[in-house]
């Protein structure tokens, strides 16, 4: 089976990268591909719970859209990126799975396709 890792490293609003990356993962899951999303850098903000972008800037809530990849796909959040931004695990949506640098390396080796958005 083909496998895909979508890496998002841009903040969810101000760029369309996060939305595009999540839509790619959802479309891949719909086609039967093993697809996961990795948030790192400013991309970790996409997993912040209780976002309300629809009301403030007219964008769909990225944190709500993320739930579309679960339970068939996994949402990984890079721990170092999270702590560098002063965030905690409690700030994230419930489906977020924290990974360290070693796990990130192993994850990237296990995927057949990697897309960095």
C-alpha positions as CSV (number, residue, x, y, z in Angstrom):
1,X,0.0,0.0,0.0
2,X,1.2,3.5,-0.8
3,X,1.9,5.7,2.2
4,X,2.1,9.5,2.4
5,X,3.3,12.0,4.9
6,X,2.2,15.6,4.5
7,X,4.5,18.0,6.3
8,X,3.0,21.4,7.1
9,X,5.4,24.1,8.5
10,X,3.5,27.3,7.9
11,X,1.0,28.9,10.2
12,X,-2.6,28.0,9.4
13,X,-3.8,31.5,8.5
14,X,-2.1,34.0,6.2
15,X,-1.0,31.1,4.0
16,X,-3.1,28.4,2.4
17,X,-0.5,25.7,3.1
18,X,-2.2,24.2,6.1
19,X,-5.6,23.9,4.5
20,X,-4.0,22.5,1.3
21,X,-2.0,20.0,3.1
22,X,-4.9,18.7,5.1
23,X,-7.1,18.5,2.0
24,X,-4.3,16.5,0.3
25,X,-4.2,14.1,3.3
26,X,-8.0,13.8,3.2
27,X,-8.1,13.1,-0.5
28,X,-5.4,10.5,-0.2
29,X,-7.2,8.7,2.6
30,X,-10.3,8.7,0.4
31,X,-8.3,6.9,-2.2
32,X,-7.2,4.3,0.2
33,X,-3.7,5.6,0.8
34,X,-2.1,5.4,4.2
35,X,-1.8,9.2,4.9
36,X,-0.6,11.2,7.9
37,X,0.0,14.8,8.7
38,X,3.1,16.2,10.4
39,X,2.9,19.7,11.9
40,X,6.3,21.4,12.5
41,X,7.6,24.9,12.7
42,X,4.8,27.4,12.6
43,X,2.5,24.6,11.4
44,X,2.0,23.5,15.0
45,X,-0.5,26.4,15.3
46,X,-2.8,24.4,13.1
47,X,-3.4,21.9,15.9
48,X,-4.4,24.6,18.4
49,X,-7.8,23.8,19.8
50,X,-10.8,26.2,19.9
51,X,-9.8,28.2,16.8
52,X,-12.6,30.5,15.3
53,X,-11.1,31.7,12.0
54,X,-14.5,31.3,10.3
55,X,-15.9,34.1,12.4
56,X,-12.9,36.4,12.3
57,X,-11.3,36.1,8.9
58,X,-13.8,33.9,6.9
59,X,-11.5,30.8,6.7
60,X,-12.6,27.4,7.7
61,X,-11.3,26.3,11.1
62,X,-8.1,24.3,10.5
63,X,-8.4,22.6,13.9
64,X,-11.9,21.4,13.0
65,X,-10.8,20.2,9.5
66,X,-8.0,18.2,11.1
67,X,-10.5,15.8,12.6
68,X,-11.4,14.7,9.0
69,X,-8.1,12.7,8.9
70,X,-8.8,10.8,12.1
71,X,-9.1,7.8,12.8
72,X,-7.6,6.6,9.5
73,X,-4.7,9.0,9.5
74,X,-2.6,10.4,12.3
75,X,-1.8,14.0,13.2
76,X,1.8,14.3,14.4
77,X,3.1,17.4,16.1
78,X,6.8,18.0,16.4
79,X,7.6,18.5,20.1
80,X,10.5,20.9,19.7
81,X,8.5,23.1,17.4
82,X,5.7,23.2,19.9
83,X,7.9,24.1,22.9
84,X,9.8,26.7,20.9
85,X,6.5,28.5,20.4
86,X,5.6,28.4,24.1
87,X,2.8,25.9,23.6
88,X,1.9,22.8,25.6
89,X,0.2,19.5,24.7
90,X,-2.9,20.8,26.5
91,X,-3.2,23.6,23.9
92,X,-3.7,21.1,21.1
93,X,-6.7,19.2,19.7
94,X,-7.2,15.8,21.3
95,X,-6.0,13.7,18.3
96,X,-2.5,15.3,18.2
97,X,0.3,12.9,18.8
98,X,3.6,14.5,19.9
99,X,6.8,13.2,18.3
100,X,10.5,14.0,18.9
101,X,13.3,14.3,16.4
102,X,14.2,10.6,16.5
103,X,10.6,9.5,15.9
104,X,10.3,12.1,13.1
105,X,13.3,10.5,11.4
106,X,11.9,7.0,11.7
107,X,8.5,8.2,10.4
108,X,10.0,9.9,7.4
109,X,11.9,6.7,6.5
110,X,8.7,4.6,6.7
111,X,6.7,6.6,4.2
112,X,6.9,6.0,0.5
113,X,5.9,9.6,-0.4
114,X,6.5,12.8,1.5
115,X,5.0,16.2,0.5
116,X,6.2,19.3,2.2
117,X,3.6,22.1,2.0
